[in-house]
Amino acid sequence: MQLVESGGGLVQPGGSLRLSCAASGFTFSRYEMNWYRQNIGKERELVAGISNTGGSARYVDSVKGRFTISRDNLKSMVYLRMNSLNLEDTAVYYCNARNEWLGDDYWGQGTQVTVSS
């Protein structure tokens, strides 16, 4: 299996980015998909998650109203649209695929997002 993130980079405060995660090697539509982030010296934090069908999503309070998670089960892709970025959003963002019934928990290699003026 493989999860490959892309779309990170350097952006000014108030700017936007869209992260993408390409999945392969497993039945994508059977997995909940999540975006986590981690900054130096901090624990990895769940930012957003979306159910296997895309019917429900959840967000950490700090990104509600600014970030949107979505998925395309035909393309085995998950996205994170990030608007109104601020300095506290700077982190490495990781794509995660989880199926608790199967006991599977997969991770991508991460993509760096840096918000700086």
C-alpha positions, -999 to 999 in steps of 0.1 A, spaced: 0 0 0 10 36 -5 -1 71 4 16 100 -13 9 135 -2 15 166 -24 6 203 -24 25 216 5 47 246 4 53 281 16 24 305 18 17 339 34 -7 344 63 -42 345 49 -33 324 19 -46 291 7 -33 257 -2 -48 224 -13 -32 192 -2 -37 160 -21 -31 124 -11 -30 96 -37 -37 61 -23 -29 28 -38 -26 -9 -28 -58 -12 -8 -95 -8 -13 -97 29 -8 -135 31 -4 -134 9 27 -112 32 46 -117 63 67 -93 90 56 -76 115 79 -52 144 77 -29 148 107 -2 174 113 28 176 135 51 204 144 85 202 160 82 194 197 45 188 195 24 156 193 8 146 160 -27 162 158 -58 150 140 -68 179 117 -97 165 97 -113 131 90 -138 118 65 -158 86 65 -153 60 38 -183 71 18 -176 108 23 -209 113 40 -195 127 72 -164 148 82 -150 161 113 -124 188 121 -104 200 150 -118 232 164 -89 253 153 -95 247 116 -133 246 115 -146 270 89 -112 273 72 -103 237 61 -124 213 41 -116 176 36 -130 158 6 -124 125 -12 -129 109 -46 -133 72 -43 -131 67 -80 -97 82 -81 -86 70 -47 -77 105 -37 -83 126 -6 -79 164 -4 -75 190 23 -84 225 12 -69 251 36 -80 287 36 -71 317 58 -39 300 68 -21 314 99 13 309 115 -1 282 138 -9 260 107 27 255 100 35 218 103 42 186 84 8 173 72 3 135 70 -23 115 52 -37 85 71 -60 56 60 -77 37 88 -100 7 89 -105 -3 126 -124 -35 117 -94 -48 97 -69 -33 121 -52 -13 94 -36 21 99 -15 35 70 5 67 68 20 88 41 55 104 43 41 139 50 42 172 32 55 204 47 33 234 50 49 267 61 30 298 67 52 328 69 54 364 58 
